[in-house]
Structure formats: structure tokens, C-alpha cells
Amino acid sequence: MRLALAALVVAVAVALVAPVPTGATPTAAPSAKHRCKPKQKKKRHHRKRKKRCRRTGTAGTAPADGKAEQPGKTSQPSGPPGRLLATSLEISPTQLQLQLSRASLAAGPVIVQQYNAGSDPHNLILAHQGSVPFSFPTLDPGLNQRQTVNLTPGTWTLYCSLLNHRALGMEATLKVN
């Protein structure tokens, strides 16, 4: 009996110490992607800051036409769309607020997200020079919504048009350059 118990303790101890393979380990298959091949001077192939290969046409390398780009300058000015968060909230029953995540943005496509942090429903209107080119539907408390809009340069007014919310202070100004 003692011998069987000792064998069981040893088996459990070995199982806890040694890892048990859970399945077949994947093998490294040759890939059709670019692999780094060492140049004559191995020191210069990888940059000191980033340890990945830069020969695949990423930023900071020479393009296929042989002309080198200068760092910091891009060939296409368009980038990802800008982002703006408009938060609606009630400070008191007679004071409402619309907070913007930034006071100015670049012209072009912008992802505008409205978050209702208050206890009443709110909507969001984006007005430019008296016209209302964009409006968000009414949003219940605690929810958010987003739209991608194309903002033109100028001063934009954002406000809630429900009841007298704009008169109670739920209005903000956004500069678009």
C-alpha cells in the first residue's frame, strides 16, 4: 500500500513540474513573404530604433522608383479621419453643458461621436454659417453614437435642439482649419 501511494505522489509531482504537451506544435513553414537577407555589412541592415526589416516598402525606405523620400514628409496629404467627442451633460436643472474633446480640427472627414452623460435625452446638431448640414438623432442617457462627417473650414456651432437645452447652455463652438 505504501509503495502504491509513493508511486502516486511521485507521478503527481512529475506531472506538476514537467509541462505536458497539449497538442501538436506548429512548425515554421516557409513563407512567400519577404524575409530579411543579410547584406554585406550586417550592422547597417536593421536600424537601431526598430528591429524589423525595412525593405518591404514601409515608411522611411526608398520607393520602388528609386527616389528617396525625406523623413517627415509624406507623398499623400490625406490621412485617417479626425476625431471629435461631444459629451452632453446636465450640471443642474437650469444649467446644461456640451463638452468637446478639442476646440479645433483640420478640415475634411471627421468621426464625430456623441455621448450622453446626462440623465435626459439629447441630440446633436452641427451648424455652419446658419445652415444645418449634419444632425444626430435623439440619444437616450448613457448611450453613444457616431457619424463620419465632412467638415469644411470655418466656425461650426454644435448644440442640442431639444426643448430649451441650447438656451440653458448646451452649445459649443468648433474651429475647423
Disulfide bonds with the S-S distance in Angstrom:
none
